[in-house]
Amino acid sequence: AHGEIYMIGAFTALIVGGALQITTGLSPLTILAISLAAAIFFSSGYGVTMEKIAYKPLRNAPRLTALISAIGMSLILQNYVLLAQTSDFLPFRSMIPNFPFLTPGKSLVTTTQLVILITTVVVMVILTLLIKFTRTGKAMRATSQDKVMAQLVGIDINKVITFTFAVGSATAAIGGVLIANHTGQINFYIGFLAGIKAFVAAVLGGIGSIPGAVLGSLVLGMTESFGAGYISSAYEDVFAFIILILILIFKPSGLLGRNEIEKV
């Protein structure tokens, strides 16, 4: 249901940003900052609530059970937004101002694309530093590897897992807001395909590797763009699944992932 958190972040920014654009004379960057903060706050709240309801009771259940619960939450959130909003695409007015120095090269890169690229790099660096060099990050890695042993050394896994869901939901909200600014429209279903492609990018780059996820996203995006340009745009989304199949066959650990040996 991570894709639906992405979608909720975009809708939150649409509502907050739209209200500010109509009722205030704030600059576009200020409106973007406020909308982004609201999206992060609400999406993190949804993510933490979802963890408490749909995942925490199933921590010791088979993985298939948790997967079914995730699909159920995804459908619930989709239909919740559908009932609260509409099934039609809603226009999303860009909050990112144009940078004059990019005007000569506008055909190569737009202001929105540049902002997305810079934000991606900044978030990647922050998350990498958080996970590798902080006590919280070490606790997150320990909990991921072995919950029982993590508890034995004094880690409160409930707080760690809740924090992880909050951080993951916040990053999803950032992505939803920025991509909505890029596409100019949103609806209740945008999170479904985004969630699948995010999974493909994570597998492609290597599960557990943040730089790998970013690299996987770049490879996936370039493959889709070249495929749509040289073959057909009708098959744009198909390329994501072709890449997923190939990477699972030839390099299951991903581009930057590591093969791990486990004792059984």
C-alpha positions as CSV (number, residue, x, y, z in Angstrom):
1,A,0.0,0.0,0.0
2,H,3.0,2.3,-0.2
3,G,1.8,3.6,-3.6
4,E,-1.4,4.7,-2.0
5,I,0.5,6.8,0.6
6,Y,2.2,8.4,-2.4
7,M,-1.2,9.2,-3.8
8,I,-2.5,10.6,-0.5
9,G,0.6,12.9,-0.4
10,A,-0.3,14.3,-3.8
11,F,-3.9,14.9,-2.9
12,T,-2.9,16.6,0.4
13,A,-0.7,18.9,-1.6
14,L,-3.5,19.6,-4.1
15,I,-5.9,20.6,-1.4
16,V,-3.5,22.6,0.8
17,G,-1.7,24.2,-2.2
18,G,-4.9,25.0,-4.0
19,A,-6.4,26.7,-0.9
20,L,-3.2,28.7,-0.4
21,Q,-3.1,29.8,-4.1
22,I,-6.7,31.0,-3.9
23,T,-6.7,32.7,-0.5
24,T,-3.2,34.1,-0.1
25,G,-0.6,36.0,-2.0
26,L,2.3,33.7,-1.0
27,S,5.1,32.9,-3.5
28,P,5.0,29.6,-5.3
29,L,8.0,28.2,-3.4
30,T,6.4,29.1,-0.1
31,I,3.2,27.4,-1.1
32,L,5.2,24.4,-2.3
33,A,7.1,24.2,1.0
34,I,3.9,24.4,3.1
35,S,2.1,21.9,0.9
36,L,5.0,19.5,1.0
37,A,5.1,19.8,4.8
38,A,1.4,19.0,5.1
39,A,1.7,16.1,2.7
40,I,4.6,14.6,4.8
41,F,2.7,15.1,8.0
42,F,-0.6,13.5,6.8
43,S,1.1,10.7,4.8
44,S,3.3,9.8,7.8
45,G,0.2,9.6,10.0
46,Y,-1.5,7.4,7.5
47,G,1.6,5.2,7.2
48,V,1.9,4.8,11.0
49,T,-1.8,4.0,11.4
50,M,-1.7,1.5,8.5
51,E,1.2,-0.2,10.3
52,K,-0.7,-0.5,13.5
53,I,-3.8,-1.8,11.9
54,A,-2.7,-4.0,9.0
55,Y,0.9,-5.1,9.7
56,K,1.6,-5.2,13.5
57,P,-0.9,-7.9,14.2
58,L,0.6,-10.1,11.5
59,R,4.3,-9.8,12.3
60,N,4.5,-13.5,13.2
61,A,2.1,-14.6,10.5
62,P,3.3,-16.1,7.1
63,R,4.5,-13.6,4.6
64,L,1.6,-14.3,2.3
65,T,-0.8,-13.2,5.0
66,A,0.9,-9.8,5.3
67,L,0.9,-9.5,1.5
68,I,-2.9,-10.1,1.4
69,S,-3.3,-7.5,4.2
70,A,-1.2,-5.0,2.2
71,I,-3.4,-5.5,-0.9
72,G,-6.5,-5.0,1.2
73,M,-5.2,-1.7,2.7
74,S,-4.3,-0.6,-0.9
75,L,-7.9,-1.2,-2.0
76,I,-9.3,0.5,1.1
77,L,-7.2,3.7,0.6
78,Q,-8.0,3.8,-3.1
79,N,-11.7,3.6,-2.6
80,Y,-11.6,6.0,0.4
81,V,-10.0,8.7,-1.8
82,L,-12.4,7.8,-4.7
83,L,-15.4,8.4,-2.4
84,A,-13.9,11.6,-0.9
85,Q,-12.9,13.0,-4.3
86,T,-13.8,11.8,-7.8
87,S,-12.8,9.1,-10.3
88,D,-11.8,11.8,-12.8
89,F,-8.3,13.2,-13.2
90,L,-7.9,16.5,-11.3
91,P,-5.7,19.2,-12.6
92,F,-2.6,19.9,-10.4
93,R,-1.3,23.4,-10.9
94,S,2.5,23.4,-10.6
95,M,3.9,25.1,-7.6
96,I,7.5,25.1,-8.9
97,P,8.5,28.4,-10.5
98,N,10.5,28.6,-13.7
99,F,14.2,29.3,-13.3
100,P,15.3,31.8,-16.0
101,F,18.8,30.2,-16.4
102,L,17.1,27.0,-17.6
103,T,15.2,28.7,-20.5
104,P,17.8,28.1,-23.2
105,G,17.9,24.3,-22.4
106,K,14.2,23.9,-21.7
107,S,14.0,21.2,-24.3
108,L,16.5,19.1,-22.5
109,V,15.5,19.6,-18.8
110,T,12.7,21.5,-17.2
111,T,12.7,23.3,-13.9
112,T,10.4,20.6,-12.4
113,Q,12.7,17.8,-13.6
114,L,15.7,19.5,-12.2
115,V,14.0,20.0,-8.8
116,I,13.0,16.3,-8.8
117,L,16.5,15.2,-9.5
118,I,18.1,17.4,-6.9
119,T,15.5,16.4,-4.3
120,T,16.1,12.7,-5.1
121,V,19.8,13.1,-4.5
122,V,19.3,15.0,-1.2
123,V,16.8,12.5,0.1
124,M,19.1,9.6,-0.9
125,V,22.0,11.1,1.0
126,I,20.0,11.9,4.1
127,L,18.5,8.4,4.3
128,T,21.9,6.8,3.7
129,L,23.5,8.8,6.5
130,L,20.5,8.0,8.7
131,I,20.6,4.3,8.2
132,K,24.4,3.8,8.2
133,F,25.7,6.3,10.8
134,T,23.0,6.8,13.5
135,R,21.9,4.7,16.4
136,T,18.4,4.7,15.0
137,G,19.7,3.5,11.6
138,K,21.6,0.7,13.3
139,A,18.5,-0.3,15.2
140,M,16.6,-0.3,12.0
141,R,19.1,-2.6,10.3
142,A,19.3,-4.9,13.4
143,T,15.5,-5.2,13.5
144,S,15.4,-5.9,9.8
145,Q,17.9,-8.8,10.2
146,D,16.5,-10.4,13.3
147,K,13.7,-9.1,15.4
148,V,14.3,-11.5,18.3
149,M,18.0,-10.7,18.7
150,A,17.3,-7.0,18.3
151,Q,14.9,-7.2,21.3
152,L,17.5,-9.2,23.3
153,V,20.0,-6.4,23.0
154,G,17.5,-3.8,24.2
155,I,16.0,-2.4,20.9
156,D,12.4,-1.4,21.1
157,I,11.3,-2.9,17.8
158,N,7.8,-1.4,18.0
159,K,9.2,2.1,18.0
160,V,11.8,1.2,15.3
161,I,9.2,-0.2,13.0
162,T,6.8,2.7,13.6
163,F,9.6,5.1,12.8
164,T,10.5,3.2,9.7
165,F,6.9,3.4,8.4
166,A,6.8,7.1,9.2
167,V,10.0,7.8,7.2
168,G,8.9,5.6,4.3
169,S,5.6,7.4,4.1
170,A,7.3,10.8,4.2
171,T,9.5,9.9,1.3
172,A,6.5,8.6,-0.6
173,A,4.7,11.9,0.0
174,I,7.7,13.8,-1.3
175,G,7.6,11.7,-4.5
176,G,3.9,12.1,-4.9
177,V,4.0,15.9,-4.6
178,L,6.9,16.3,-7.0
179,I,5.5,13.9,-9.6
180,A,2.1,15.6,-9.4
181,N,3.9,18.9,-10.2
182,H,5.5,17.3,-13.2
183,T,2.5,15.5,-14.7
184,G,-0.1,18.2,-13.9
185,Q,-2.9,15.8,-13.0
186,I,-3.7,13.2,-10.3
187,N,-6.5,10.8,-9.5
188,F,-7.2,8.0,-7.0
189,Y,-5.4,5.4,-9.0
190,I,-1.9,7.0,-9.5
191,G,-0.4,5.2,-6.6
192,F,-1.0,1.7,-7.9
193,L,1.3,1.7,-10.9
194,A,3.8,3.9,-9.0
195,G,4.0,1.4,-6.2
196,I,4.6,-1.5,-8.7
197,K,7.3,0.5,-10.5
198,A,8.9,1.5,-7.1
199,F,9.1,-2.2,-6.3
200,V,10.7,-3.0,-9.7
201,A,13.2,-0.2,-9.1
202,A,14.1,-1.5,-5.6
203,V,14.6,-5.1,-6.9
204,L,16.6,-3.8,-9.9
205,G,18.9,-1.8,-7.7
206,G,19.1,-4.3,-4.9
207,I,16.7,-4.7,-2.0
208,G,18.0,-2.8,1.1
209,S,20.3,-0.4,-0.9
210,I,19.1,3.2,-1.1
211,P,21.6,4.2,-3.8
212,G,20.5,1.0,-5.6
213,A,16.9,2.0,-5.5
214,V,17.8,5.4,-7.1
215,L,20.0,3.7,-9.7
216,G,17.2,1.2,-10.4
217,S,14.7,4.1,-10.9
218,L,17.0,5.8,-13.4
219,V,17.6,2.6,-15.4
220,L,13.9,1.9,-15.4
221,G,13.0,5.4,-16.4
222,M,15.5,5.5,-19.2
223,T,14.4,2.1,-20.5
224,E,10.8,3.2,-20.6
225,S,11.7,6.4,-22.3
226,F,13.8,4.7,-25.0
227,G,11.3,1.9,-25.4
228,A,8.4,4.4,-25.9
229,G,10.4,6.4,-28.3
230,Y,11.9,3.7,-30.5
231,I,9.2,1.0,-30.2
232,S,5.8,2.2,-29.0
233,S,4.5,4.3,-26.1
234,A,1.6,1.8,-25.8
235,Y,4.1,-0.6,-24.3
236,E,5.8,1.9,-21.9
237,D,4.6,0.2,-18.7
238,V,5.4,-3.3,-20.1
239,F,9.1,-2.6,-20.0
240,A,9.1,-2.4,-16.2
241,F,7.9,-5.9,-15.9
242,I,10.3,-7.2,-18.6
243,I,13.2,-5.7,-16.6
244,L,11.8,-7.3,-13.4
245,I,11.7,-10.7,-15.0
246,L,15.2,-10.4,-16.4
247,I,16.8,-9.1,-13.2
248,L,15.1,-11.9,-11.2
249,I,16.5,-14.5,-13.6
250,F,20.0,-13.3,-14.1
251,K,20.8,-11.2,-11.0
252,P,18.3,-11.6,-8.2
253,S,20.4,-9.6,-5.8
254,G,20.1,-6.5,-8.0
255,L,22.7,-4.1,-9.5
256,L,24.1,-3.0,-6.1
257,G,22.7,-5.8,-3.9
258,R,24.9,-8.4,-2.2
259,N,24.4,-12.1,-2.2
260,E,24.0,-13.2,1.4
261,I,24.6,-16.7,2.8
262,E,22.2,-17.8,5.5
263,K,22.6,-20.8,7.8
264,V,19.6,-23.2,7.8
